[in-house]
């Protein structure tokens, strides 16, 4: 069935479908495995219709909220979890985890290079410093990757008795490095814990949930965090974040979220529980749709001479697919084409502009049902060399495919690329 009037493009699409068939099959197998984990958790916790109702006011004795957190703990193999609509983003979840477990004089080391832009102000190395970790007396350093791997010798050399928390960013964010696999994270954790068994290891799990068959806590991480408008929200959560891990660490985070002595015992779920339960249930499938779209994007654009990372046949650990343009205008035109193929606000033309937490102007093609939901198809990136667009999400494989085809058609029409 033809989905474009351009015969050359139609042929390229058909060839790409053949080329990626094996990768798509592997993604489907992983989705089945992860769906079973989630289904087993719902069954083990005996989730019932009453759990979907929610609470108001103080939110005391909210069994639906507490059982949802138990479902997350069951799936992620954690001792305890916080899942709340009051956590507004992945950055917020990470901030809570760091602020609750780092005191004056403690040291934080990011061992995956500099974290992404929004966290630089949280730490205090950029911005006005107000409320940052550095203002509160926390020491900070980061260790660059070496040949795209965690540089374990340098990490161990940099650590001291004051090193309280090691942070690992699983996804590459707005950088050119590959994202880190669970196996790579496991190797780093084993090496660090062998010499510093009491150090807290935190993994920023954004964009990574249900991409692989294991999650970071299963390989020794003490804490993980993420956003419900990314993978675990399944495309239907309007807000929320989660933090999973050791019970004593989660208790401290609960006190930071609400107040000492109250912690995670309070906090009304309001009308969010049905979406949070259903979104988490849908997540393995929706993640698989996004991954299929990323594989198609990489395969077809690389055949048109663009540099794509990861390659279509690379092993994947998150949703992020980057395309390097080495040209500001090409990058902007591509993102605008993705916007034009969005279900919401397709009539608008995104332009680079300032965004809170970022040092460079950012172009954001995000015609999404939920604002900022990067489990839905988005294409964005900071306007800086080498001018990479970061494509992620997609509620359905079919939507991603159609959007990429439309972007190619637009670039061909403007004579930016040739078929």
C-alpha positions as CSV (number, residue, x, y, z in Angstrom):
1,X,0.0,0.0,0.0
2,X,1.5,3.3,-1.1
3,X,1.8,6.0,1.6
4,X,3.6,8.6,-0.5
5,X,3.2,9.9,-4.1
6,X,6.9,9.9,-4.5
7,X,7.8,6.6,-6.1
8,X,11.5,6.8,-5.1
9,X,10.5,7.4,-1.5
10,X,7.9,4.6,-1.5
11,X,10.6,2.2,-2.7
12,X,13.0,3.4,0.0
13,X,10.2,2.9,2.6
14,X,9.6,-0.7,1.4
15,X,13.3,-1.5,1.5
16,X,13.6,0.0,4.9
17,X,10.8,-2.2,6.2
18,X,12.6,-5.3,5.0
19,X,15.9,-4.1,6.5
20,X,14.6,-3.5,10.0
21,X,12.3,-6.6,10.3
22,X,14.6,-8.5,12.6
23,X,15.1,-5.5,14.9
24,X,11.4,-5.0,15.2
25,X,10.9,-8.6,16.1
26,X,13.4,-8.3,19.0
27,X,11.6,-5.2,20.3
28,X,8.3,-7.1,20.3
29,X,9.9,-10.0,22.3
30,X,11.3,-7.6,24.9
31,X,7.9,-5.8,25.2
32,X,6.2,-9.2,25.9
33,X,8.7,-9.9,28.6
34,X,8.2,-6.5,30.3
35,X,4.5,-6.7,29.9
36,X,4.5,-9.9,31.9
37,X,6.5,-8.2,34.7
38,X,3.8,-5.5,34.9
39,X,0.9,-7.9,34.7
40,X,2.4,-10.1,37.4
41,X,2.8,-7.1,39.7
42,X,-0.8,-6.1,39.3
43,X,-1.9,-9.6,40.1
44,X,0.5,-10.0,43.0
45,X,-0.8,-6.8,44.6
46,X,-4.4,-7.7,43.9
47,X,-5.1,-4.4,42.3
48,X,-8.9,-3.7,42.3
49,X,-11.3,-1.1,41.0
50,X,-11.3,0.6,44.4
51,X,-7.6,1.4,43.9
52,X,-8.4,3.7,41.0
53,X,-10.6,6.2,43.0
54,X,-8.0,8.5,44.6
55,X,-8.1,10.8,47.6
56,X,-8.2,14.5,48.5
57,X,-7.2,16.8,51.3
58,X,-4.2,15.3,53.2
59,X,-4.5,12.0,51.4
60,X,-4.2,9.9,54.5
61,X,-4.9,6.2,54.1
62,X,-4.9,6.4,50.3
63,X,-4.7,2.7,49.5
64,X,-4.8,3.2,45.8
65,X,-1.7,5.5,46.0
66,X,0.1,3.1,48.3
67,X,-0.7,0.1,46.1
68,X,0.5,1.9,43.0
69,X,3.8,2.5,44.7
70,X,4.0,-1.2,45.6
71,X,3.4,-2.1,42.0
72,X,6.3,0.0,40.9
73,X,8.5,-1.5,43.6
74,X,7.5,-5.0,42.5
75,X,8.3,-4.3,38.9
76,X,11.6,-2.4,39.5
77,X,12.7,-4.8,42.3
78,X,12.9,-1.9,44.8
79,X,12.3,-1.9,48.6
80,X,10.1,1.2,48.3
81,X,8.8,3.8,45.8
82,X,7.3,7.2,45.6
83,X,4.9,7.8,42.7
84,X,3.1,11.2,42.9
85,X,1.4,13.8,40.8
86,X,3.1,16.4,43.0
87,X,6.4,15.4,41.4
88,X,6.2,17.5,38.3
89,X,9.0,16.2,36.1
90,X,12.0,14.0,35.8
91,X,14.3,16.9,36.9
92,X,12.1,17.4,40.0
93,X,12.3,13.7,40.9
94,X,16.1,13.7,40.5
95,X,16.3,16.9,42.6
96,X,14.3,15.4,45.4
97,X,16.5,12.3,45.4
98,X,19.7,14.3,45.5
99,X,18.6,17.0,48.0
100,X,17.2,14.5,50.4
101,X,20.4,12.4,50.6
102,X,23.2,14.9,50.3
103,X,24.2,17.1,53.3
104,X,26.7,19.9,53.8
105,X,30.2,18.6,53.2
106,X,29.0,15.6,51.2
107,X,30.3,15.1,47.6
108,X,28.3,14.2,44.5
109,X,30.1,12.8,41.5
110,X,28.4,12.3,38.1
111,X,30.4,9.6,36.4
112,X,28.8,9.9,33.0
113,X,30.1,13.3,32.2
114,X,28.3,16.6,32.7
115,X,24.6,15.9,33.3
116,X,21.9,17.5,31.0
117,X,21.2,21.1,31.1
118,X,18.3,21.3,33.5
119,X,20.4,19.6,36.2
120,X,23.3,22.0,36.0
121,X,21.3,24.6,37.8
122,X,20.0,22.1,40.3
123,X,23.7,21.3,41.1
124,X,24.7,25.0,41.0
125,X,27.4,25.1,38.4
126,X,25.1,27.2,36.2
127,X,22.3,29.7,36.9
128,X,22.0,32.0,40.0
129,X,22.7,29.2,42.5
130,X,19.6,29.8,44.6
131,X,18.5,26.6,46.2
132,X,21.2,24.5,44.5
133,X,23.2,21.7,46.0
134,X,26.4,23.8,45.9
135,X,24.7,26.6,47.8
136,X,23.8,24.1,50.4
137,X,27.4,23.1,50.8
138,X,27.5,19.9,48.6
139,X,30.7,19.4,46.7
140,X,30.5,18.4,43.1
141,X,32.6,17.0,40.3
142,X,32.0,15.0,37.1
143,X,34.1,12.4,35.4
144,X,34.0,12.3,31.6
145,X,33.4,9.0,29.8
146,X,36.5,7.4,28.2
147,X,35.8,5.9,24.7
148,X,32.1,6.0,25.5
149,X,32.5,3.9,28.6
150,X,32.5,4.8,32.3
151,X,36.1,5.5,33.2
152,X,36.2,3.3,36.3
153,X,39.9,3.9,37.3
154,X,39.3,7.7,37.1
155,X,36.1,7.4,39.1
156,X,37.8,5.4,41.9
157,X,40.8,7.8,41.9
158,X,38.4,10.7,42.3
159,X,36.4,9.2,45.2
160,X,37.1,9.9,48.8
161,X,35.5,9.4,52.3
162,X,33.4,12.5,51.6
163,X,31.9,11.0,48.4
164,X,28.3,10.3,49.5
165,X,26.5,9.8,46.1
166,X,27.5,8.6,42.7
167,X,25.1,9.6,39.9
168,X,24.8,7.9,36.5
169,X,22.8,9.3,33.7
170,X,21.5,6.4,31.6
171,X,20.4,8.4,28.6
172,X,22.7,10.6,26.7
173,X,20.4,13.6,26.9
174,X,21.5,16.5,24.7
175,X,25.0,15.0,24.1
176,X,26.7,13.1,21.4
177,X,27.7,10.1,23.5
178,X,25.9,6.8,23.4
179,X,23.4,6.0,26.1
180,X,24.6,3.5,28.7
181,X,23.3,0.0,28.7
182,X,22.3,-1.9,31.9
183,X,25.3,-4.1,31.5
184,X,27.6,-1.1,31.4
185,X,25.9,0.3,34.5
186,X,26.2,-3.0,36.3
187,X,30.0,-3.2,35.6
188,X,30.5,0.3,37.1
189,X,28.3,-0.4,40.2
190,X,30.2,-3.7,40.9
191,X,33.6,-2.0,40.7
192,X,32.5,1.0,42.8
193,X,30.7,-1.0,45.5
194,X,33.7,-3.4,45.8
195,X,35.8,-0.5,47.2
196,X,33.1,1.8,48.5
197,X,30.2,-0.4,49.6
198,X,28.4,2.4,51.5
199,X,28.3,4.9,48.7
200,X,24.8,5.6,47.3
201,X,24.5,4.9,43.6
202,X,21.7,6.8,41.9
203,X,20.6,6.2,38.3
204,X,18.7,8.8,36.3
205,X,16.4,6.3,34.5
206,X,14.6,8.8,32.2
207,X,13.8,7.4,28.8
208,X,15.1,3.9,29.8
209,X,12.2,2.2,31.5
210,X,11.1,-1.1,29.8
211,X,13.6,-0.7,26.9
212,X,15.8,-3.5,28.3
213,X,14.8,-6.6,30.2
214,X,16.4,-5.4,33.5
215,X,16.2,-2.1,35.4
216,X,19.1,-0.5,37.3
217,X,18.1,-1.6,40.8
218,X,18.4,-5.2,39.6
219,X,22.1,-4.6,39.0
220,X,22.8,-2.9,42.3
221,X,21.6,0.7,42.0
222,X,20.3,2.2,45.3
223,X,18.0,4.7,43.7
224,X,16.4,5.4,40.3
225,X,14.1,8.2,39.2
226,X,12.0,9.1,36.2
227,X,9.0,11.0,34.8
228,X,5.5,9.8,34.2
229,X,5.2,11.9,31.0
230,X,8.0,9.7,29.7
231,X,8.0,5.9,29.5
232,X,6.2,4.7,32.7
233,X,3.2,7.0,32.1
234,X,2.3,5.1,28.9
235,X,1.4,8.2,27.1
236,X,-1.7,9.0,29.2
237,X,-0.4,10.4,32.5
238,X,-0.8,14.2,32.5
239,X,1.8,14.7,35.3
240,X,3.9,12.9,37.8
241,X,7.3,11.3,38.7
242,X,8.6,8.4,40.5
243,X,11.6,7.5,42.7
244,X,12.4,3.8,43.6
245,X,15.1,2.3,45.7
246,X,16.2,1.5,49.2
247,X,13.6,2.0,51.9
248,X,15.8,4.3,54.1
249,X,16.6,6.5,51.2
250,X,13.0,6.7,50.0
251,X,12.0,7.7,53.5
252,X,14.3,10.7,53.4
253,X,12.9,11.6,50.0
254,X,9.4,11.5,51.4
255,X,10.4,14.0,54.1
256,X,11.8,16.2,51.4
257,X,8.7,15.9,49.3
258,X,6.3,16.8,52.1
259,X,7.7,17.5,55.6
260,X,9.7,15.7,58.3
261,X,7.4,13.5,60.3
262,X,4.9,13.3,57.5
263,X,6.8,11.9,54.5
264,X,5.1,9.7,52.0
265,X,2.1,8.9,54.4
266,X,0.4,12.0,53.0
267,X,-0.2,13.6,49.6
268,X,-3.6,13.3,47.9
269,X,-3.7,11.5,44.6
270,X,-6.8,13.4,43.5
271,X,-7.9,12.1,40.1
272,X,-4.6,10.8,38.9
273,X,-4.6,7.1,39.9
274,X,-6.6,5.6,37.1
275,X,-4.2,7.2,34.5
276,X,-1.1,6.2,36.5
277,X,-2.2,2.6,36.8
278,X,-3.3,2.3,33.3
279,X,-0.3,4.2,31.9
280,X,2.1,1.9,33.7
281,X,0.2,-1.1,32.4
282,X,0.4,0.3,28.8
283,X,4.0,1.4,29.2
284,X,5.8,-1.7,27.8
285,X,3.8,-1.7,24.7
286,X,4.0,2.1,24.1
287,X,7.8,2.0,24.7
288,X,8.0,-0.7,22.0
289,X,6.1,1.5,19.6
290,X,8.6,4.3,20.2
291,X,11.5,2.0,19.8
292,X,10.2,0.7,16.5
293,X,9.8,4.3,15.3
294,X,13.4,5.1,16.4
295,X,14.7,2.1,14.4
296,X,12.8,3.1,11.3
297,X,14.0,6.7,11.7
298,X,17.6,5.7,12.0
299,X,17.5,3.2,9.1
300,X,15.7,5.5,6.5
301,X,17.6,8.7,7.4
302,X,21.0,7.0,7.3
303,X,20.2,5.8,3.8
304,X,19.7,9.4,2.9
305,X,23.2,10.3,4.0
306,X,22.4,11.6,7.5
307,X,24.4,10.6,10.6
308,X,22.1,8.8,13.0
309,X,22.9,7.6,16.5
310,X,22.2,4.8,17.4
311,X,22.4,3.0,14.1
312,X,19.2,1.1,13.2
313,X,20.8,-2.2,14.2
314,X,22.6,-1.1,17.4
315,X,21.5,-2.4,20.8
316,X,19.3,0.1,22.5
317,X,18.9,1.1,26.1
318,X,16.6,4.2,25.8
319,X,14.2,6.0,23.4
320,X,16.6,8.7,22.1
321,X,17.4,8.8,18.4
322,X,19.7,11.6,17.4
323,X,20.2,12.9,13.9
324,X,23.2,15.1,13.1
325,X,22.8,17.8,10.5
326,X,25.9,19.9,10.9
327,X,23.8,22.8,9.7
328,X,21.5,25.0,11.8
329,X,18.9,25.6,9.1
330,X,18.6,21.9,8.1
331,X,18.0,21.0,11.8
332,X,15.4,23.7,12.2
333,X,13.6,22.6,9.0
334,X,13.5,19.0,10.0
335,X,12.0,19.8,13.4
336,X,9.4,22.0,11.8
337,X,8.5,19.2,9.5
338,X,7.9,16.8,12.5
339,X,5.7,19.5,14.0
340,X,3.6,19.6,10.9
341,X,3.0,15.9,11.2
342,X,1.8,16.1,14.8
343,X,-1.8,15.4,15.9
344,X,-1.9,18.7,18.0
345,X,-0.7,22.1,16.8
346,X,0.4,20.9,13.4
347,X,-0.5,24.3,12.0
348,X,2.2,26.1,14.1
349,X,5.8,26.6,13.2
350,X,8.3,26.0,16.0
351,X,11.2,28.4,16.3
352,X,14.3,28.3,18.4
353,X,13.8,30.1,21.7
354,X,14.8,30.3,25.3
355,X,13.6,27.5,27.6
356,X,14.0,27.5,31.4
357,X,17.0,25.4,32.5
358,X,18.9,25.6,29.2
359,X,21.8,27.7,28.3
360,X,21.2,27.7,24.5
361,X,18.0,28.4,22.6
362,X,16.1,25.2,22.0
363,X,13.8,24.2,19.1
364,X,11.0,22.0,20.3
365,X,8.7,20.2,17.8
366,X,6.2,18.8,20.2
367,X,2.6,18.6,18.9
368,X,1.6,16.4,21.9
369,X,-1.6,15.8,23.7
370,X,0.3,16.4,27.0
371,X,2.6,19.3,27.2
372,X,6.3,18.2,27.2
373,X,5.4,14.5,27.0
374,X,8.5,12.9,25.4
375,X,6.9,9.5,25.3
376,X,4.8,11.2,22.5
377,X,6.7,11.9,19.3
378,X,9.0,15.0,19.7
379,X,12.0,16.3,17.9
380,X,14.1,18.9,19.6
381,X,17.5,20.1,20.5
382,X,19.7,23.0,21.5
383,X,20.8,25.3,18.7
384,X,24.5,24.6,19.0
385,X,27.1,22.7,16.9
386,X,27.0,20.0,15.6
387,X,23.2,20.8,15.3
388,X,21.7,17.5,16.4
389,X,18.0,16.9,16.6
390,X,16.9,14.5,19.3
391,X,13.9,12.4,18.3
392,X,12.1,10.4,20.9
393,X,8.7,8.9,21.7
394,X,5.8,8.0,19.6
395,X,2.5,6.5,20.9
396,X,2.2,4.4,17.8
397,X,4.8,3.1,15.4
398,X,2.6,4.2,12.5
399,X,2.6,7.8,13.6
400,X,6.4,7.9,13.9
401,X,6.7,6.4,10.4
402,X,4.2,8.8,8.9
403,X,5.9,11.8,10.5
404,X,9.4,10.9,9.3
405,X,8.1,10.3,5.8
406,X,6.5,13.7,5.8
407,X,9.7,15.3,7.1
408,X,11.6,13.6,4.2
409,X,9.0,14.9,1.7
410,X,9.4,18.4,3.0
411,X,13.2,18.3,2.9
412,X,13.1,16.9,-0.6
413,X,10.7,19.6,-1.7
414,X,13.0,22.3,-0.3
415,X,16.0,20.6,-2.0
416,X,17.7,20.0,1.3
417,X,18.1,16.3,0.5
418,X,17.9,14.1,-2.7
419,X,16.4,10.7,-3.1
